[in-house]
């Protein structure tokens, strides 16, 4: 969904968050909603449930304008300190396949790619982005064997993993403490796939085509190694990971400016996904969705009246451009007896990228073993506007 994405995950990516801006653009004030609601003439739209085919659907869907592959992991080291990793790869089609000219140049391409890599450590949070054209093998996704990459940021399945894209390994370089470090995240066998929404059709509003195709692998064992270049000892942490795959050509309605998306691993062995979309005044707009996955892998779609997911009034973090980001959320899930608050492990897990958004590790306050990721977009106002209030 994770913004940077063309639906709320759905992310961005949402993740969430895409490339109608030019490569190298300085438009830091760009709103996620304006990107995700852009024209999709000639591209196919998500209109009805479909039959998913694995491993083929892990690969590129050139007939759709926007798509992403989204991975998050929350982990703890031997001292119980929290770590988090987010990797999202986005592909933005420039022209529908039927409209694209045939060009012989090896530099020619009909899409742009963007990757986000963010890491949370006990010392703080940082995020990086990279861009590439759809040429020369600089970025791409293959379905069998599964591999998603942009330059040397690579998520690659282990031999024999198909039809699932896991077990897999994420390999990347990141800047931590002012120095480049090597990040390796190994991922175990997955739970899933889980089809979100209506058998994988995830509606974002009641407008025709305001939807995406969306499935998840909601639970994998994860192990993180951070290796500095100076000969210092590597740092290790272990936990759980979540993977989303989503594609669309027009997920957001014109009045929708942002979303809130939660993926939570509960200590009971259940996995929970919730999202909601908002208008500029903070009111809810369009469809709210929820999915609960039982320890045996069976999933149920949650009706809006069966749970509560809303910000705790006044519990906000002031962002760098005046936005007020909710960092504590009331979560009630009566069917599991959950009445708790989802709280950020660090208030500042803001990704100040070309399309800025908040994406970070959260845990239940009364059950610290229930943790996951929260993604938020649309709380950051234009530079000359006053901060939006959180109702």
Number of C-alpha atoms within 10 A of each C-alpha: 37 37 37 39 36 39 41 36 34 39 34 36 33 35 36 37 35 33 24 17 14 11 15 9 11 11 12 14 16 21 24 33 29 18 22 35 20 18 12 19 13 15 21 17 22 22 16 16 14 12 7 14 9 15 17 15 16 25 19 18 17 19 18 24 28 32 36 36 33 31 23 27 29 29 25 19 17 10 7 10 13 21 25 28 26 24 25 31 33 34 29 24 25 18 20 18 15 9 12 11 11 9 10 8 8 10 11 14 19 19 19 23 25 23 24 24 21 22 26 24 17 13 12 14 21 20 21 16 16 16 20 19 21 20 17 12 14 14 24 23 21 16 19 19 19 23 20 23 23 23 15 11 21 20 28 22 23 18 13 12 17 17 16 22 26 24 20 22 20 21 18 20 16 21 16 19 11 7 10 14 19 16 22 19 21 23 25 17 16 20 21 18 17 21 20 26 24 15 17 21 20 31 27 29 19 12 14 15 20 24 30 34 30 26 26 24 21 26 27 21 18 23 22 26 17 19 18 20 12 9 7 8 10 14 13 17 21 21 20 22 30 26 25 24 25 34 34 31 30 29 32 31 25 15 16 26 24 28 32 30 27 23 25 28 23 21 13 11 14 20 24 21 22 20 24 22 28 20 18 15 13 17 11 15 20 19 17 20 21 21 20 20 21 15 14 9 17 12 18 16 16 18 11 14 6 11 16 15 18 17 20 18 13 14 15 17 18 14 19 11 18 18 21 21 27 25 25 24 21 16 18 18 16 11 8 10 8 15 15 16 22 31 22 23 22 19 22 20 26 22 21 18 19 23 23 25 28 24 33 30 29 29 24 25 16 12 14 13 13 19 27 28 26 27 31 32 29 25 28 27 18 15 12 8 11 13 18 17 15 18 12
